[in-house]
Amino acid sequence: MSSQDEQFPAAAAPEPAAASADEGMTWWYRWLCRIAGVIGGMSCAFAGLWNCVTINPLNIAAGVWMMLNAFILFLCEAPFCCQFIEFANAVSARADRLRAWQKAAFYCGMAVFPVMLSLTLTTLFGNAIAFATGVLYGLSALGKKGDAISYARIHQQQKQMDEEKLTGTLEGQA
C-alpha cells in the first residue's frame, strides 16, 4: 500500500453502500438531481440575502435559514464549491451514501421551514428549486416504472379471471 492509501483508506475502495444507493438512478438523472441542487442552492442564497434586507425579525430569520440551506445544498451536492472547508468531501461522501428517500425528506423539510417561518414571495420562490430537488430525489426513490408489456399481461389475466368468475356464477344459477 502506498502512503496515500494508508492516509485515505475510504477513498481507496468504494463502499458497497454507496454503490447500492445509486442502483435505481441513471447517470443523467443523478446529474439532473445534482444540477437542481446547485441551482436550488443559488436561489436560496440570493433570496435569503434579499430576505435579510428588512427590519422584520421573522424575515431575517427565514433569510438566514435560507442561506444555511444554500450552504448545505452546496456542501452535499457540489463539494467543489466549498473547497475552503476541510470536511466538505467527507460530508458529500456521507450524503451520497444516504438513500434517495432520506435526501428527499431532508431537502423538502429544510426548504419548507423558512416558508413556514415567513410566508412571502421571496421565501416561496427562493425555496422552490430546493424543494424541487427533494421531489426529484423522492421520485427516484419510487423506482422505475414498469414496461407496457407486463402491464398488458396483468390486465389480460385480471380480465380472464373476471370472465371465469362471471361464467362460474352464471352456470351456478342455471
Buried (B, 14 or more C-beta within 10 A) or exposed (E): EEEEEEEEEEEEEEEEEBEEBBEBBEEEBBEBBBBBBBBBBBBBBBBBBBBBEBEEEBBBBBBBBBBBBBBBBBBBBBBEBBEEBEEBBEBBBEBBBBBBBBBBBBBBEBBBBBBEBBEBEBBBEBBBBBBBBBBBBBEBBEEEEEEEEEEEEEEEEEEEEEEEEEEEEEEEEE
